[in-house]
């Protein structure tokens, strides 16, 4: 009996010492880096970063990027890529704006327009990538140019939306209990988030649960890790890749509407470069370009990390765009290096 008890204790001790998986290790690193950056900003860059609204503005200003980054993470986990999400966002903004302002449409109709665009891109791009085995980069590159051209065809000018119901929607503020700050004249200002933030957080939660607890989520990781092994396990690789690209495009449309609610306008140049920011956020969040490794929670903190470093650069008085670009490039290289170390750790076992 003593022997059996000792054996069980040893097994329990070994289980407790079991190393973190690659996904969880990268998640811990991302959260730690974000927390360290924000803490240093609070300590050294004055009271601005101490205000609750400053933190919530990270969410307000990047709600659409959170959705797009999560969508891209899903595709990248399967070993693919989608660089059309930024121009799909611009197309959604333009179509919804024209529907509301020029055609006198409803908000519900604008939502349907957005979803139709996302579903259309998802069906076409998903089919080309999964069933015709065309490289995802080439397919999404074509999708990017098509969406950009269609945006200009719908309307080539920039204009603010004046639809009464939509203006009320984008001016809605959701106040957070117990969070706020006192301004210079002694007035208490409650902290708030925009409606788009709730949509973004809902997307994060749903995708996190799907990837962690469902068979489809496990299939995404399996296909990204090794397609041949996934096929031998009975996983429908083509359908899994199709669903990844389909969901990504639909979420790009959702992110486009969230972006539309934040800016309240339409322009062919909207969301320019957002696909690159989404890829950067996914990498910073621990999603590997090789596929098979990634975490939606990490992507969420990747977006916050990217936004925080931009705010820090701006607070230091380095407002030139190239300083921000250099800083972002440094962060991407740093996290790619970390990923390489994690991969080498895995291969050395």
N, C-alpha and C positions, 0 to 999 in steps of 0.2 A: 504493500500500500504506500509506504514511504517513497519507494522508487517511482510509482505512478504519479504521486503528488509532485515530486521533484521534476518529473518529465513534463507535466502540465505547466508547472511554474516556468520552466525553461522555454516552453513553446510560447507562453504568454509574453515573456520578456523579449523573445525574438520578434514577436508580432508588434510589440510596442516600438522596437528599434527599426522596424521596416522603413526604408528610406521613402521619401516622397516621390510620387510619380512625376514624370517630366512636366505634365500639365499643372499639377499643384505646386511644384517647385517654382515654375515660371510665374504663376499667379502670386505666390508669396513675394517674389522679387519685385514684381510690378507694384503691388500694394505698398511695399516697404519704400520703394523709390518715390512714389507719389506722396506718401506720408512725410518722408524726410524733406522733400522739396517744399511742401506746403508749410511744414513746421519752420524751416529755415526762412521762408518768406515772411511768416508771421513774426519771427524774432528780429530779422534784420531790415525788413522793408516797410516798417511803420504800421500804423493802425488800419490802413486800408484792407489788409488781408485778415485782420481780426474781426471784421464785420461779417455777420452771418450772410448778409446779402451778397457779399463778394464771392463766397463759396457757392451760393445758390445760382449766381449768375454764370458760373461755369456750366451748370445744367441748362439754364435758360438759353444761353448763346450756342450751346453745342448739342441740344436735344436731337436735332436732325442728324448730326454727325454720329451720335451714339447709335441711332437706328441703322445708318449706312454702314458703320464699322461692324456692327453685329452681323449684318447681312453678309458682308465680305468675309468675316471670320468663318461663317458657316461654309462658304465656298472654299476658302483656303484650307479648312480642316480636311476637306475631301481631296485636296491637292490641286484645286483649280484657282482661277482668278477671274474677277469681273471689274473692268475699268470703265464700264458704262454707267455706273450708279450716279455719278455727278451730273452728267448730261440728262439722264432720266429725271433727276430732280428738277433741273431747269425746265424740261418739257412739261412736267406735271404742274409746276408753278404757272407757266404760260397758259396752258390749256384751262386750268382752273380759273385764272384771272380773267381770261377772255369770256369764259362761260358766265362768270358772275357779273362782270362790268359791261361787256359788250352785248351779251345775249340776255341779260336780266335773269340769269338762272338762280338756282337755290344752292345752299351749302351742301345738302345731301347729293345734289346732282354733281357738284364739284368733287365730292368724295368718290362717287361712282366713276367719274372721268379718270381720277387718279388710279383707282384700282384696275380699270380696264387697260390703262397704259402699262401698269406693272405686270398684269397677267399676260398681255400680248408679248412684251419683251421676254418674260419668263418662258412662255411656250416656245417661242422661236429659238432663243439662245439655248435653252435647255435641250431642245431637240437636236440642234446642230452639234452641241458639245457631246451629249450622251449617246445619241443613236447614230450620228454620222462621224463621230470620233474626230471632229475638227478641234484644233487647239483652242482652249478657252480664251487665251489672250487675243487671238485673231478674231474670234467671234465677238467678243466684247468690244474690241477695237472698232469693228464694223458697226456694232450697236451704238457706240459712243458717237461716231460721225453721223449716223442716221438720226439719233435723237437731237444732236446739235442742229442738223439741217432742218428737221421738222419743227423745232422750236422757232427758228427764224421764219419758216413758212407760215406758221400760225400767227405770229406777230413779231416784227423786227424791232419794235421800240420798247422802251422801258416806261412803265406807268404804275402809279399807285392804285390799289383797288379801293373803290369808294362805296362798295356794296354795304348797305346799312347793317345788315345782320352779320356779315363777316367782320366789319369793323368792331362791332360789339364783342365778337368772339375773340379777336386778337387782343383786345384791350382788357379781357378778363384776367384777373389776378387771383391766384389761390394762396391765401396767407397761411403761413406755417405757425401753428401755436407755439408760443414760448420763444420764438426767434425774432430778433429785431435789434435796432440800435437807436441811440439818441443822436440827433443831428446837432449842428453848431448852435442853433437857437434853443436847444433843450427839448425839442419835440421828438417823441418816440415814433419811429418809423418801423412798422412791422415788416418782416421779411416775407417774400413771396416767390412763387414759381409760376411759370406760364403753363397753360393747358397742354402744350406740346411735350412738356417734361413728363407728365403722367403717362402719355402715350409711349414715350421712349423707355421709361422705367418698366412699363407693362411688357414691352417687347423684350427687354433684357430678362425679365423674370420668366417669360414663356420659353424663350430660347434656352435659357439656363436649365430649366426643368426638362425640356425636350432632349437636350444633349446628355443630360446626366441620368435620366430615369427611363427613357423610352428605347425601344428596339431600334427605331429610326435613328436616334442619336448615336447609338453604338455602331450602327451601320456606317454613318458618316465617318467616324473615327477609323473603322476597319478599312474602308475604301481608301481613305487618305494614307493610312499606314502601309498597306500593301494590297493592291487590287487583285493580284493573283490569289493570294491567301483568302481574301474576302470572297472571291468567286468560288473557291474550294469549300468554303464554309456554307455555301448555299445562298449567299447574299446576291441580290439582283443589282450588280454594279451599275449597269446603265440607268436603271430607274432611280437608284440612289443619287447618282450624279445629276440626273434630270431634276429631281426634287430639290437638290441643293441650289441649282441655278434658278429654278422657278421661284423658290421661296426668296432668294436673294433679290430678284427683280421686283417681286411683290413688295418686299420690305423697302426697296429703293423708292417705290411709289409712295409708301407710307411715310418714309423719311422726307420725300419731296413735299408732301402735304404739311408735315410738321415744319419744314423750312418755310413754306408759304405762310403758315400762321405766324411765324416769327417776324418775317420781313414785311408782309402785307403788300407785296408788289410783285411785278413780273418783269423779267429782263432776260434776253438771250445769254447774258454773262453770269446769271445767277449760279451759285454753287460751283464756280470755276475752280478746278483743282481739288474738289472735295473727294474725288476718288483716291487721290494720292494721300490726303489726310486720313482717309479711312484705312488705307493699307498701312500707313505709318502707325495709326492707333492700334491696329490689330497686331502688328509686329511688336510694338511696345508692350501690348497686353499679353504677349507670350504665344501668339499663334505662329507656328512655324510655316515658312513658305514651302517646305517639303511635304506638308500635309500630315495628318494623323495626330497632331498635338495642338491644343488650343482650348480656351476657356472664355465663355461669354462674360463672366465677371471680370476676368483679366482685361478683356477688350474695353469694358466700361471704365475701368481705372486707367487704361491706356489713353482713352479720350481725355479724361480729367488730367492726366499727366501732361499730355500735349498742350492742353489749354493753359495749364498752370505755368509751364515753362515759357509760353508766349507772354503771359501776363507778367512774369518776372522780368523778362527781357524788356518789355515795355516800361515797367516800373523803374528800371535802371536807366531810363532815358535813351535806350537804343531802339528808337522807333523805326529806323530804316528796315525795310523788308528783308534785306540780305542778312542782317544780324539774326532775325528770326529763322530764316531758312538755314543758316549755318548751325544754329542751336538745334533745330529739329533734325538736321542731318547727323549731328553728333549723337543725339539720343538714339536715332535709328541704328547707327553703327555700334553704339554701346550695347543695345539689346540684341543685335545680330551676333555680336561677340559672345554675349551671355548664352544665346541659343547654341552657338558652336561649342561652347564649353559643356553645356548640358548634353549635347549629342555625343561628344567625345567621352563623357562620363558614362553614357548608355552603352556605347560601343566597346568600352574597355572592360565591361562586366563579362 
